[in-house]
Amino acid sequence: MKRLSLVLLIVVFVFLTACSKQNSNNQMEHGSNGMDHGSHAEKGSTSAAQSTSAVWTLSTENPKPNTDTAITIQIQDNEGKPIDKFDINHEKKMHLIVVSKDLSFFDHIHPEYTGDGKFVVTTQFPDSGDYKLFADYVPTGSSATSQSEWVSVNGTASELTEIIPETNFVKTINDINITLSFDHLMAEKDLNLTFNMVDAKTKKPITDLQPYLGAVGHVVIISADAEQYLHVHPTDEKAKGPDAQFMTKFPKSGLYKIWGQFQRNGKTFIVPFVVNVP
């Protein structure tokens, strides 16, 4: 009888221990899921690209060169619901960058926000062929993100211009000598881009740059295959020259085209460079 009671006690103890261990595992698993959910929410708040998307609509299925084409960009969440609140980023709620496939054409325009996550702009494409559009925006409460779309313009496209890296980073535009320099040039590493400007005739430093969209200038960088896109703002927005400095990071090695946008005497000018990033 005593032996039977002892066996029963052992069975009950083992059963209770197993139940306790199972409950403990369930609680840990639930806690792990809770941590994963919290981590996912944190990622969503720091990268709007993970929680929003863009639906692109053109006024015609076959846009023609040098003809007005209306572009509608609908920003929505993962459930397809419109994102209706956006922060103003450098004086605009959206910046739209348009480049040709060979990066020979560049345009920076600003769609009008009409509400319910919808932005509209009318523009023209200068030639037949493929263009890539990049939309920059900041949903309220989240961070800056971009969405892109390829557009084909009807007609026989001109021969693509080869993208060739430059070795001399000096350009003269609007009687200004502009020199681009880097503290180092390497992929996956923070670096400074410095645009130095002097008067082409007097050789005196330019110190009267005017704000362009609320800053001394803006820089857009796109890889040769148009897959990597960077929209860079200055480290000192109130600078007036002769230096305009920007910090960025090239995501990988390869060819990139850089467009610097500045304003002086009420006129905006663009200076392009092509670099080969090791």
C-alpha positions in Angstrom: 0.0 0.0 0.0 2.8 2.4 0.9 4.6 1.4 -2.3 1.4 2.2 -4.4 1.0 5.6 -2.6 4.7 6.4 -3.3 4.2 5.6 -7.0 1.1 7.8 -7.2 3.0 10.6 -5.6 5.8 10.3 -8.1 3.3 10.3 -11.1 1.5 13.4 -9.7 4.9 15.2 -9.2 6.0 14.4 -12.7 2.7 15.6 -14.2 2.7 18.8 -12.2 6.3 19.5 -13.2 5.5 19.0 -16.9 2.5 21.3 -16.7 4.6 23.9 -15.0 7.3 23.7 -17.7 4.7 23.9 -20.5 3.1 26.9 -18.9 6.5 28.5 -18.5 7.4 27.8 -22.2 4.0 29.3 -23.3 4.6 32.4 -21.3 8.1 32.8 -22.8 6.8 32.3 -26.3 4.1 34.8 -25.8 6.7 37.2 -24.4 8.9 36.6 -27.4 6.0 37.4 -29.7 5.3 40.5 -27.8 8.9 41.6 -28.2 8.8 40.8 -31.9 5.6 42.9 -32.3 7.2 45.8 -30.4 10.3 45.5 -32.6 8.2 45.5 -35.8 6.3 48.6 -34.6 9.6 50.3 -33.9 10.8 49.5 -37.4 7.6 50.8 -38.9 8.0 54.1 -37.1 11.6 54.6 -38.3 11.1 53.5 -41.9 8.0 54.9 -43.6 8.9 52.8 -46.7 7.8 49.7 -44.8 4.3 51.0 -44.1 3.4 53.1 -47.1 3.2 52.6 -50.9 2.4 54.7 -53.9 -0.1 54.1 -56.7 1.0 56.0 -59.9 -1.6 57.1 -62.5 -0.8 59.0 -65.7 -3.4 61.0 -67.6 -2.7 58.9 -70.7 -1.4 55.3 -71.1 0.9 56.5 -73.9 2.5 59.8 -72.9 4.2 61.7 -75.7 7.3 63.8 -75.6 7.0 67.6 -75.2 3.3 67.1 -74.3 1.6 67.9 -71.0 1.2 64.7 -68.9 -0.7 64.8 -65.6 0.8 62.4 -62.9 -1.2 61.4 -59.9 0.5 59.8 -56.9 -1.7 58.2 -54.3 0.1 57.4 -51.0 -1.5 54.7 -48.9 -0.8 52.3 -46.1 -0.4 48.5 -46.2 -4.2 48.1 -46.2 -4.8 50.4 -49.1 -6.1 53.3 -47.0 -5.0 56.8 -47.9 -2.3 58.5 -45.8 -3.8 61.9 -45.3 -1.2 63.8 -43.2 2.2 64.8 -44.4 5.0 67.0 -42.9 6.4 69.8 -44.9 10.0 68.9 -45.8 12.1 71.8 -47.2 9.0 73.9 -47.9 7.1 71.1 -49.8 5.0 68.0 -48.9 6.4 66.1 -51.8 9.5 66.3 -54.0 9.4 64.5 -57.3 12.6 63.7 -59.1 12.4 62.7 -62.8 15.4 61.3 -64.7 15.8 59.6 -68.0 17.1 56.0 -68.2 20.6 57.2 -69.1 20.4 60.0 -66.5 21.1 62.7 -69.1 17.8 64.4 -68.2 17.0 65.6 -64.6 14.0 67.5 -63.2 13.0 68.3 -59.6 9.3 69.3 -59.4 6.7 69.5 -56.7 3.3 67.9 -56.9 0.3 69.7 -55.3 -1.4 67.9 -52.4 -5.1 67.6 -53.0 -6.0 65.6 -49.9 -6.7 62.0 -49.0 -3.1 61.0 -49.8 -3.3 62.3 -53.4 -0.6 64.4 -55.1 -1.0 65.8 -58.7 1.5 67.4 -61.0 1.6 68.2 -64.8 4.9 67.9 -66.6 6.5 67.2 -69.9 9.1 64.5 -70.9 11.6 65.9 -73.4 12.1 62.8 -75.5 10.8 59.3 -76.1 12.1 56.5 -74.0 12.1 55.4 -70.3 12.1 57.7 -67.3 12.2 56.9 -63.6 10.2 58.9 -61.1 11.1 59.2 -57.4 8.6 60.7 -54.9 9.9 61.9 -51.6 7.5 62.5 -48.7 7.2 62.4 -44.9 4.0 60.9 -43.4 3.3 62.7 -40.2 4.6 60.8 -37.2 7.0 58.8 -39.4 10.2 59.3 -41.3 11.2 60.4 -44.8 10.7 57.8 -47.5 10.6 57.5 -51.3 8.7 55.5 -53.9 9.6 55.1 -57.5 8.1 54.2 -60.8 9.2 53.7 -64.4 7.4 55.5 -67.2 7.7 54.8 -70.9 7.2 57.8 -73.3 5.8 56.9 -76.7 8.0 57.1 -79.8 11.4 56.1 -81.0 13.9 56.8 -78.3 17.2 58.5 -79.0 20.3 56.5 -78.5 21.2 56.3 -74.8 24.1 58.5 -73.6 26.9 56.5 -72.0 27.4 57.3 -68.3 31.1 57.9 -68.0 32.9 58.7 -64.7 34.6 62.0 -64.5 38.2 62.6 -63.3 38.0 66.4 -63.2 35.4 67.6 -60.7 35.3 71.2 -61.8 32.4 72.8 -63.8 31.6 76.4 -64.9 27.9 77.3 -64.7 26.4 80.8 -64.7 29.9 82.3 -64.5 30.7 80.3 -61.4 33.5 77.8 -61.1 32.2 74.9 -59.0 34.6 72.3 -57.6 33.3 69.1 -56.0 35.5 67.4 -53.4 35.2 64.4 -51.1 36.9 63.8 -47.7 37.1 60.2 -49.0 35.2 58.2 -51.7 34.1 54.8 -50.5 30.9 52.7 -50.5 29.1 52.0 -47.2 30.9 54.8 -45.3 29.7 58.2 -44.3 31.4 60.9 -46.3 31.3 64.7 -46.9 30.6 66.2 -50.3 31.8 69.8 -50.6 30.8 72.1 -53.4 33.2 75.1 -53.5 32.2 78.1 -55.6 34.2 81.0 -56.9 33.5 83.7 -59.4 34.8 82.5 -62.8 36.0 86.0 -63.8 37.2 87.6 -60.6 38.2 84.3 -58.8 36.7 85.6 -55.6 34.7 83.3 -53.4 31.0 83.2 -53.8 29.3 84.3 -50.6 25.8 85.3 -51.7 24.1 82.0 -52.4 20.4 82.3 -51.7 18.2 79.7 -50.0 16.8 77.1 -52.4 13.7 75.4 -50.9 14.8 76.6 -47.4 18.5 75.6 -47.6 21.8 76.5 -49.3 21.2 73.7 -51.8 20.1 70.2 -52.4 21.8 67.1 -53.8 20.3 64.2 -55.6 22.4 61.1 -56.2 21.3 58.2 -58.5 23.2 55.0 -59.5 23.8 54.3 -63.2 21.1 51.6 -63.1 18.7 54.0 -61.4 18.2 51.5 -58.5 20.0 53.5 -55.8 18.6 56.9 -54.9 19.8 59.4 -52.4 18.2 62.9 -51.7 20.7 64.7 -49.6 20.3 67.9 -47.6 23.2 70.2 -46.4 24.9 69.9 -43.1 24.7 73.7 -42.7 21.4 74.8 -44.3 22.1 78.5 -43.7 25.5 78.6 -45.5 25.8 81.1 -48.3 29.1 79.9 -49.8 31.8 79.5 -50.9 31.3 76.0 -49.5 28.1 74.0 -49.5 28.7 70.7 -47.6 26.6 67.6 -47.6 26.9 64.3 -45.8 25.8 61.0 -47.3 26.7 57.3 -47.8 26.9 55.4 -51.1 25.1 52.1 -50.5 27.4 50.1 -52.7 30.2 50.5 -55.2 29.6 51.6 -58.8 28.8 54.6 -61.0 26.6 57.4 -59.6 25.4 60.7 -61.0 25.3 63.6 -58.6 23.2 66.7 -59.2 23.8 69.8 -56.9 21.0 72.4 -57.0 21.7 76.0 -55.8 20.3 79.5 -56.3 22.0 82.9 -56.8 20.6 86.2 -58.0 17.1 84.7 -58.1 18.2 82.0 -60.5 18.4 78.3 -59.8 21.2 76.3 -61.3 22.2 72.6 -61.4 25.7 71.2 -61.5 26.1 67.5 -62.4 29.0 65.1 -61.8 29.5 61.4 -62.4 31.6 59.5 -59.9 32.9 56.0 -59.7 32.6 54.8 -56.1 35.1 52.1 -55.1 
